[in-house]
């Protein structure tokens, strides 16, 4: 299985095409696209500048659109040789399902990814492309981006106590811990596998119970 994951702010068509051509050239096909690039701003509506908003959209929205659009021909072609077709997995967020107290603009972009996933799934099904499209919605994950949310929370509370913000975030997850990259990777592998062959337009929530409350 040949797959492609976006890991940076790939909002330039030429960058995407180079990556797609590289995968197809090496493996002969492209079965899976993971739109994984993401940016967290951590500013409220009044504080964010237009330039910051445009950069957020470039990574979180334009990157997903371009990845999907430009990889689609290769995914569609590979789908014809696969029992269950090809797959796109979009990295959304719990902030794309419920409101975000730390970054409403981030939530706005991830809400867009959530509905784009559903709409793309319906379009490709209607056209008979055999390309499934699903999203995954992490809670707070122990990554650099996760650390940014703690800094943002501490700043918004008027303190510099990042560790206290971390403890507050951990306590908000009923499972009793923050997520790890491996937790999310396993969800992506599931959505990309034949075990999820009857799933399209769906959102897999991997959040330790955060949004169950």
C-alpha angles and dihedrals in degrees: 000000000000116000139176126208124189108223103171140036095296099176095137118091093215092056091051094048092051091052094047094046090049093054095045091045093052101038102022094237146030117235104165135034119191113192096204105151114116141164129201117203102184096202130117124240096266095048099046119095125220089247091054091049092050091051090049090053092046092059104030100038112014091046091055092046094049094044091052095043097046098040093046098088092054092043091049092050093049090047091066090065097044126083092224102025130236130311142225119193117191120199106226124155143230081259086069090059103040134018121284119228092196106043120014091177092055087050090052092055094045091049085056091052090050095055094037087058092054094044094047090049090054094045094050092045091051091051093047094239095142091222114137118208123198137159133220122214116204125194118217108323128197097248136109088273090051089053089053090059091056091051090048092049092049091048093049090051090052096246138103093221101122093165091057088052089051091052091049091052092048091050090053090064109079091206087070102241144059120261126261130218087249090059090057095040090057090052091051091049089052094051090047093050133083087252085078094045093126094049124095130144088019132131120220110207114209102173111122091251095305096136095037090079 
